[in-house]
Amino acid sequence: MNKNSLWTIVGVVLAVVIAWWIVSALFSILWFIAKLAIVLVVAVIVFLVLRGLFTSKAD
């Protein structure tokens, strides 16, 4: 095994580790955005229900 093939193996392992970290970070960001969107939809629904309850009692 010469020095060139050793650096190739190190490069491949390093590329896999970096790719794993980047994909993990991207999935974390995407999951955060999905949770944020779900929270916004639920918040709008709750707001509309509460507004409907308070306006019907005020009449």
C-alpha positions in Angstrom: 0.0 0.0 0.0 1.6 3.2 -1.1 1.2 6.7 0.2 -1.2 7.7 -2.6 -3.7 5.0 -1.9 -3.5 5.8 1.9 -4.4 9.4 1.2 -7.2 8.2 -1.1 -8.7 6.2 1.7 -8.4 9.0 4.2 -10.0 11.4 1.7 -13.0 9.0 1.2 -13.5 8.6 4.9 -13.3 12.3 5.4 -15.7 12.9 2.6 -18.2 10.5 4.1 -17.9 12.1 7.5 -18.4 15.6 6.1 -21.4 14.4 4.0 -23.0 12.7 7.0 -22.7 15.9 9.0 -24.1 18.1 6.2 -27.1 15.8 5.6 -27.8 15.6 9.3 -27.7 19.4 9.6 -30.0 19.8 6.6 -32.5 17.3 8.0 -32.5 19.1 11.3 -33.2 22.4 9.6 -35.9 20.9 7.4 -37.6 19.3 10.5 -37.4 22.6 12.3 -39.1 24.4 9.4 -41.8 21.6 9.2 -42.5 21.9 12.9 -42.7 25.7 12.6 -45.2 25.4 9.8 -47.4 23.0 11.8 -47.3 25.3 14.8 -48.3 28.3 12.7 -51.3 26.4 11.2 -52.4 25.2 14.6 -52.0 28.7 16.0 -54.1 30.2 13.3 -56.9 27.6 13.9 -56.8 28.2 17.6 -56.9 31.9 17.1 -59.9 31.7 14.8 -61.7 29.4 17.2 -61.1 31.7 20.1 -62.1 34.7 18.1 -65.3 33.0 17.1 -66.1 32.0 20.7 -65.5 35.6 22.1 -67.4 37.3 19.3 -70.5 35.0 19.7 -70.6 35.6 23.5 -70.3 39.4 23.1 -73.4 39.6 20.9 
